[in-house]
Amino acid sequence: MLRIAEGRKESPTAAILDSRTLQSTPESGGRAGYDGAKRRKGSKVHLAVDTLGQLLALCVTAADEQDRAQVSELAKRVQEETSETVEIAFVDQVYTGENAADAAEEHGIKLEVVKLPTAKRGFVLLPRRWVVERSFGWMSRFRRLARDYERLPETLAGLHFLAFVILMLKNVAEVLA
């Protein structure tokens, strides 16, 4: 309904993939891993959103898991949810490499890496990639998702789904008003 209200097709043809690391707490410490890039011990939430920022798929892993290792699972879940309409996924440079591209291609998705311009000076808004970053911003408004307080990864994933449902209902109410 939100896609149609925006003048888009009912099913998305593009997705955007990214992940964020949530700092662990004593409850989640058993499955937490260390993310060297963020210098944080915790869990990593891998998201796939459409071009409007609405959640398509998600999976939760330990923070020491590589992002490109989750491409196959995310692509599979995205195609299940969209009845295989997604053709392209925009990703950052973490997802470069043949393994990630091949894993996505198995599910009919072509990965397109969005790179920083070579003459970067200051903050640069990356095309397409800002949408998933905005979705992470939406998630940070929910205090329960600021850290990983959950014992089970399924509970953390469920809370993310619940947060996106709340955000989508708010958007639906604005469209109907």
C-alpha positions as CSV (number, residue, x, y, z in Angstrom):
1,M,0.0,0.0,0.0
2,L,2.8,2.4,0.8
3,R,4.6,1.6,-2.4
4,I,1.5,2.2,-4.5
5,A,0.8,5.5,-2.6
6,E,4.4,6.6,-3.6
7,G,3.6,5.8,-7.2
8,R,5.8,2.7,-7.3
9,K,5.2,-0.9,-8.4
10,E,3.6,-3.1,-5.8
11,S,6.7,-5.3,-5.5
12,P,10.2,-3.9,-5.3
13,T,12.7,-4.6,-8.0
14,A,15.7,-3.2,-6.0
15,A,17.0,-3.7,-2.5
16,I,19.7,-2.2,-0.4
17,L,21.9,-4.4,1.9
18,D,23.9,-3.3,4.9
19,S,24.5,-4.2,8.6
20,R,24.9,-2.6,11.9
21,T,26.6,-3.8,15.1
22,L,24.7,-3.7,18.4
23,Q,26.8,-3.7,21.6
24,S,26.3,-6.7,23.7
25,T,25.0,-6.9,27.3
26,P,25.5,-9.7,29.9
27,E,22.3,-11.3,28.5
28,S,23.6,-11.6,25.0
29,G,27.3,-12.0,25.8
30,G,27.3,-15.7,25.1
31,R,26.7,-15.3,21.3
32,A,28.4,-12.0,20.9
33,G,31.5,-11.6,18.7
34,Y,34.0,-8.9,18.3
35,D,33.6,-6.5,15.3
36,G,37.1,-5.2,14.7
37,A,36.0,-2.4,12.3
38,K,33.6,-0.9,14.9
39,R,35.8,-2.0,17.9
40,R,32.7,-3.4,19.6
41,K,31.7,-6.7,21.0
42,G,28.1,-7.6,20.2
43,S,25.7,-8.8,17.5
44,K,25.3,-7.8,13.9
45,V,22.0,-7.1,12.3
46,H,22.0,-7.6,8.5
47,L,19.2,-5.7,6.8
48,A,17.7,-5.7,3.3
49,V,15.4,-2.8,2.6
50,D,13.6,-1.6,-0.5
51,T,14.2,1.8,-2.1
52,L,11.6,3.4,0.3
53,G,13.5,2.0,3.3
54,Q,10.9,-0.6,4.2
55,L,12.2,-3.9,5.6
56,L,12.4,-6.8,3.2
57,A,14.6,-9.2,5.2
58,L,16.9,-9.4,8.2
59,C,19.2,-11.9,9.9
60,V,21.1,-11.6,13.2
61,T,24.7,-13.0,13.6
62,A,27.6,-12.6,16.0
63,A,29.5,-9.4,15.2
64,D,32.6,-11.2,14.0
65,E,30.7,-12.7,11.0
66,Q,31.6,-11.2,7.7
67,D,28.9,-9.2,5.9
68,R,29.6,-10.8,2.6
69,A,29.0,-14.2,4.1
70,Q,25.4,-13.3,4.8
71,V,24.5,-12.2,1.2
72,S,23.2,-15.7,0.3
73,E,20.8,-15.8,3.2
74,L,19.6,-12.3,2.8
75,A,19.1,-12.7,-1.0
76,K,17.1,-15.9,-0.4
77,R,14.9,-14.2,2.2
78,V,14.4,-11.2,0.0
79,Q,13.3,-13.3,-3.0
80,E,10.9,-15.3,-0.8
81,E,9.3,-12.2,0.5
82,T,9.0,-10.4,-2.8
83,S,8.1,-13.5,-5.0
84,E,11.4,-13.1,-6.7
85,T,10.9,-9.6,-8.1
86,V,14.1,-8.1,-6.8
87,E,16.7,-7.9,-9.6
88,I,19.4,-5.7,-8.1
89,A,20.8,-4.9,-4.7
90,F,22.9,-1.8,-3.9
91,V,25.7,-2.5,-1.4
92,D,28.8,-0.8,0.1
93,Q,32.4,-1.8,-0.5
94,V,32.3,-4.4,2.3
95,Y,30.4,-6.7,-0.1
96,T,33.0,-6.7,-2.9
97,G,34.3,-10.0,-4.1
98,E,33.2,-12.8,-6.3
99,N,31.8,-14.9,-3.5
100,A,29.2,-12.3,-2.5
101,A,28.3,-11.6,-6.1
102,D,28.0,-15.3,-6.9
103,A,25.9,-15.9,-3.8
104,A,23.4,-13.2,-4.8
105,E,23.4,-14.3,-8.4
106,E,22.2,-17.8,-7.3
107,H,19.0,-16.1,-6.1
108,G,18.7,-13.9,-9.2
109,I,20.0,-10.7,-7.7
110,K,22.9,-8.6,-9.2
111,L,25.0,-6.8,-6.6
112,E,26.0,-3.2,-7.5
113,V,28.7,-1.7,-5.2
114,V,28.2,2.0,-4.5
115,K,31.6,3.5,-3.9
116,L,32.8,6.8,-2.5
117,P,34.0,9.4,-5.0
118,T,37.8,9.5,-5.3
119,A,37.9,13.3,-4.6
120,K,35.9,13.0,-1.4
121,R,36.0,16.1,0.8
122,G,33.8,16.1,3.9
123,F,30.5,14.3,4.2
124,V,29.3,12.7,0.9
125,L,25.7,11.4,0.5
126,L,26.0,8.1,-1.4
127,P,23.3,7.5,-3.9
128,R,20.8,4.7,-2.9
129,R,22.9,3.8,0.2
130,W,21.5,6.6,2.3
131,V,18.1,4.8,2.4
132,V,19.4,1.9,4.5
133,E,21.3,4.3,6.7
134,R,18.0,6.2,7.3
135,S,16.4,2.9,8.2
136,F,19.1,2.4,10.8
137,G,18.3,5.9,12.1
138,W,14.7,4.9,12.4
139,M,15.7,1.9,14.4
140,S,17.9,3.9,16.8
141,R,14.7,5.7,17.9
142,F,13.6,2.5,19.6
143,R,15.5,2.3,22.9
144,R,15.2,-1.5,23.1
145,L,17.2,-1.7,19.8
146,A,20.0,0.6,21.0
147,R,21.9,-2.4,22.4
148,D,21.5,-6.2,22.2
149,Y,19.6,-7.0,25.4
150,E,18.2,-10.3,24.2
151,R,19.3,-13.8,24.9
152,L,18.1,-15.2,21.6
153,P,18.9,-13.8,18.2
154,E,15.3,-14.6,17.1
155,T,14.0,-12.2,19.8
156,L,16.2,-9.4,18.5
157,A,15.1,-10.1,14.9
158,G,11.4,-10.0,16.1
159,L,11.9,-6.7,17.8
160,H,13.3,-5.2,14.6
161,F,10.3,-6.5,12.7
162,L,8.0,-5.0,15.3
163,A,9.7,-1.7,15.1
164,F,9.3,-1.6,11.3
165,V,5.6,-2.5,11.6
166,I,5.2,0.4,13.9
167,L,6.9,2.7,11.5
168,M,4.9,1.4,8.5
169,L,1.6,1.8,10.4
170,K,2.5,5.4,11.1
171,N,3.2,6.0,7.4
172,V,0.0,4.3,6.4
173,A,-1.9,6.5,8.8
174,E,-0.3,9.6,7.1
175,V,-1.2,8.3,3.6
176,L,-4.9,7.7,4.6
177,A,-5.2,11.0,6.4
